[in-house]
Amino acid sequence: MLRRRILWLTGVSLALAVAVFVLEGCGGGGGPLIRPPGDGTPSPSTRFTELLPEAQKDASYVGSDKCLGCHGAGNRQTGAEPVAVAWARTKHAQVNVGCEQCHGPGSKHVQAPLKSNILTYPNAASSVVCAQCHGTIAAQYEQSGHAGAVEAVVGEAEANPNLYGKTCFRCHSAPFRAQMVDSKLSYKQSRDAIDASIQAMSADAIVAIAHATHESASCVSCHDPHRNTGILTWKGKEVQLRRAELNTDTTDVAPGVPVKQYTTFNQICASCHNARGGNPSDASLNAGTARPNFHYSNQYNMLMGITGVEEQPGPVVRTTAHATIAGQCSHCHLPNSRHTFTVSYDTGCSPCHTAADAAARTQATKTQIEQALLALRSRLRAWAQQNLGDADLWDYTTLIPAGKTAPPQAQVPIEVKRARHNYWFVLRDSSFGIHNAAYARYLLDVANANLDRLGVGAGSRSANLSAATRRAILEADLQRLKESYRRGAE
């Protein structure tokens, strides 16, 4: 009786293991799943079949060996390692996840090697491909901001592909970045060569990618599915990272650098999360008065203490321990490899802080920076009321409320332009001091010192406002800025 029970349990366990293996869609040549009955949510593998080009959908699986004839050859121009040779050393190869698991059945492609009968760019860059196996991580990722497209940017790229597509899509389009930046870096192309390829793209090619852009960043924006890169996580794991997790050399994201430089920066998050050429010089502040000359994504520049308006000899403390912690961004924003990119005090802040300590420090710092931002904002409004007759006219021209006329910017002294640069730089970082409290405080002090020179009085007592009211005012300013981009004002 005991023996029969053991055999029965063994059989059930084996059946369950096989079922899980099939449902995950990994290993061997197992193809996509069948769409679930009724109105159920399609499984990742069902969604995968929807990515395939029409000419491929009735193809059959032939096995990875069939791919080696063409894809086992190296790149003659760069001498890069053949993709199939590199893949053979990855975890994917070890667990028998072959070419067709990611690129779809290959029988038609073997007969006639065309892009129209195999899953390639742009759809091959979709997170749906990876979600066939990495379901838990994919579910976390779908809760993040990376999982959605910035529709305003996609619309701008469709309307003006040469201006917006060739610049904005390097960060705001997962398929564009994978095809035109990341894959080319993998094949050892220089940033100049990458930029030349992008500049040579036709408008039709960019519009086609715009139509396929549903994610700002996908799995392949950070991970190379074809090769072990030798770039380990801060915990020492080979997860095929495309760029380093920690880089303190800010040369490639310094003020005024071109797009080809900061989008190929060797830091996994900061190649997008940087100020993108923002410049705090007086010449730049006088020339660019429509809106802040740095991007929403200035988090790395704040972390490293650069790109704000400074005064000689500069800040006494430029960075905090956050700038050099193991993993830099990923230490706090990917706790336990959780891909929502949100911070948890108990995991993201350890071992430096206990959860209670992290929560208390965060609250105190955010309160201080929010109050300082609102006090500075109040002083800027006071200057505008006294000198221009309207408190709203201190801001960049595209941020002046509808129905009001922005003053000639020659009437706005450089001290106000410096102060508003630092106001928006601290605000747009959106951490309210957590990334770099020392630099945030310094920039606000410099802004106030500039207003002191103009004789502007003290700001209103924002300490009397509730936390919810403070945050609502600041969030309204950020929303006002977003709306100015949506309107396409220049």
ABEGO torsion letter per residue (X at the ends): XAAAAAAAAAAAAAAAAAAAAAAAGBEEABBBBBBBBEABBBBAAAAAAAABBAAAAABBBAEAAAAAAAAABBBAAAGBBBAAAAAAABAAAAAGBBAAAAAEBAAAAAABBBAAABBBOAAAABAAAAAAABAAAAAAAAABAAABBBAAAAAAAAABAAAAAAAAAAAABAAAAAAAAAAAAAAGBBAAAAAAAAAABBAAAAAAAAAABABABBAAAABBAABBAGBBBAAGBBAGBABBABBABAAAABBGBBAAAAAABBBAAAAABBAGGBBABAAAAAABAABBABBAAAAAAAAAGBGBBBBOAEBABABBAAAABBGEAAAAABBGGBAAGBBBAAAAAOAABBAAAAAAAAAAAAAAAAAAAAAAAAAAAAAAAAAAGBAAAABBAAABBBGBBBBBAAABBAAAAAAAAAAAAAAAAGAGGAABAAAAAAAAAAAAAAAAAAGBBBBBBAAABBAAAAAAAAAAAAAAAAAAAAAGBX
